[in-house]
Amino acid sequence: MTETYEHLIYQTDDQRICWLTLNRPDKLNAMNLKLIGELEAGLVRADADPEVNVIVIGGAGRAFCAGHDLDEDAAEERSSIYAYRARYFRQFDQFTTPWRLTKPVIASVNSIAIGKGFELTLCCDVTIASDDTRFGYNEVRYGISGHCMFLPWLVGMKQAKDLLLTGRELSAPEARDMGLITEVVPLAGLADATRRKAVLMARMPREIQRMHKMYLNRVYEIQGLRAATDYYLEQVAILGANPVPEYEAFSRMTRKQGLKAALRHANARYEGL
């Protein structure tokens, strides 16, 4: 049976590679709940396919992913902390699917990986990015929390605090030097570099890869990764149902004047910094 998706392109090739493309280019592939669900479905489908050995996630158009769809976020129902918590925990499980799969997942990142886009790259096993890519959690500047918080497990404490307490963006070379991404290539060479890495992974012994991915993930889980992310989710559930004043103001302006006006207003106090 052929599955169809609204915001995701699913393709396989004769090299045993599955190519998943986030397909909301008019929104810079910002993630709404529909896309998150479709991405989970595509990943699970590829993991179960015996003809697929490696999975690549990319973005259509001029960005990998500009984060969460803030229009949808501003309209989200938050009257019950219990309902919000259940929905958020479910979304976390969907979003971290690349981490849980048995097959290697490559993020092929062009130009923008902000917020949820940034966090998606952190959940993948390997990240190859174009040299013009911007990474970061700039949503914290508007009073919006991060989503999964794998960050502290990939960088040192001082670096994690610098990123989360300022909301500053990183260049691709900075992200590579911190250990957040694997490789930086020119934008024009991103497709070729991704394919080379994917073909190499696809030709590796399948069960050796499965064993080593499970082992490496378990190293972090034994150190407390899942306990820490569960604690973060509880904090986010509280914050989501009881937003900070800055986020309430941002949401009101988004609903009344549009996202561009809200972003312009929210970013004004950071100009020159």
Salt bridges, closest charged atoms under 4 A:
GLU6 OE2 - HIS7 NE2 3.55
ASP13 OD2 - ARG195 NH1 3.38
GLU38 OE2 - LYS34 NZ 3.92
GLU40 OE1 - ARG90 NH2 3.10
GLU51 OE1 - ARG16 NH2 3.57
ASP69 OD2 - ARG24 NH1 3.07
ASP71 OD2 - LYS27 NZ 3.67
GLU72 OE1 - HIS68 NE2 3.88
ASP73 OD1 - HIS68 NE2 3.79
ASP73 OD1 - ARG78 NH2 3.16
GLU76 OE1 - ARG78 NH2 3.26
GLU76 OE2 - ARG87 NE 3.46
ASP93 OD1 - ARG226 NH2 3.68
ASP125 OD2 - LYS213 NZ 2.82
ASP162 OD2 - ARG168 NE 2.72
GLU169 OE1 - ARG134 NH1 2.79
GLU174 OE2 - ARG168 NH1 3.40
ASP177 OD1 - ARG176 NE 3.47
GLU207 OE1 - ARG210 NE 2.79
GLU221 OE1 - ARG218 NE 3.52
ASP230 OD1 - ARG226 NE 2.89
GLU234 OE2 - ARG85 NH2 2.62
